Amino acid sequence: MTSRPTLASLAEQLGLSRQTVSNAINAPERVKPETLRRVNDTIAATGYRPNAAARQLRTRRSRNLGFRLMPVEDGINGAILDRFLHSLTENLQEHGYRVTLFAARDDEAEIRSYDELLETSDLDGFVLAGTHHGDARSDWLLARSVPFVTFGRPWNVSGDDKDCAHSWVDVDGRAGTAEATNYLLGRGHRRIGFLGWPAGSGVGDDRRAGWASALDEALTPADLDALSVGVPDGTRQGAEGARLLLERGATAVVCASDSLALGASEQFRAATPGNPAAVIGFDDTPVAAAMGLSSVAQPVEQAAKEIVDIMRHVLDGAPDEQVPVTHRLLKPRLVLRDGGGPLASPLSS
């Protein structure tokens, strides 16, 4: 019976030191590309698998990260976090990590879960989502020196994220809505409305700012105020908000979410029969794709990969290494469809 390959046998077979092979597995950025290719090829050929128990004893790490499952309001925009979680789990597994999922009804309950999980599950750190103004979760983790990265900016009241003490990865919502608005301007629309959430949401305010910046030369401040409507997220609320915008003379609308856009789309179709609805959503959910709705797509898979890279740098780096705080803002992509209903085909941008 063939014995199971070990780190030592792998190193001997390759004519490399055990440390080099270990670095190729746990910190590939430290290894020359040619050496990394040789190690990966040999791992694939031999079926080598790292001994997780031995590694945990050696490094005193569980290689286990916590992530809170966020409540889903309407089942549409929750698809974004589903995609993010799948990609996060997949990327972590590739590097020998796993995810512990937990539920919490609010931030206070989430913090209590941190305390319990750090004690009972020996977690190495956390990935946070749903960041907002005055987020107490990051303050709690920073005060206890618990490693974490957030999917989302801190949304400081001052608006200055450069001095943020923790790492984050986010999507540039402002750039996404600006691109959507500029596209509609290019199609001849001038009274373009914005359908978002009530003021005070960091994400929502950021997306509104992109729309406003694109219309700065086309509309007066009074027109911008009149053509901006904030409602709770949801298709019914989107329909109600769209009726207000149509009454105020809007001919097109950029929305902060696909839920709002789906509600708005029906209203705009009814107001302009025979013409494609000039409505653009945000998130590019499967529902939006099936309904032929144009939308701004978030690169959530890239965001998950970036977060894993940062966490690995923090957790797998040298003990005395000072890991820099990292802020990464990713660009979204406008996906255009003809608005013709289910299974409508994408248009080239």
Secondary structure, DSSP 8 states (H G I E B T S, - for coil): ------HHHHHHHHT--HHHHHHHHH-GGGS-HHHHHHHHHHHHHHT----HHHHHHHHT---EEEEEE---SSSSTHHHHHHHHHHHHHHHHHTT-EEEEEE-SSHHHHHHHHHHHHHHT---EEEEES--TT-HHHHHHHHTT--EEEES----TT---TT-SSEEEEE-HHHHHHHHHHHHHHTT--SEEEEE--TT-HHHHHHHHHHHHHTTTTS-HHHHHHTEEE--SSHHHHHHHHHHHHHTT-SEEEESSHHHHHHHHHHHHHHSTTS---EEEES--HHHHHTT-EEEE--HHHHHHHHHHHHHHHHHS-TT------EEEE--EEEEE---STT--EE--
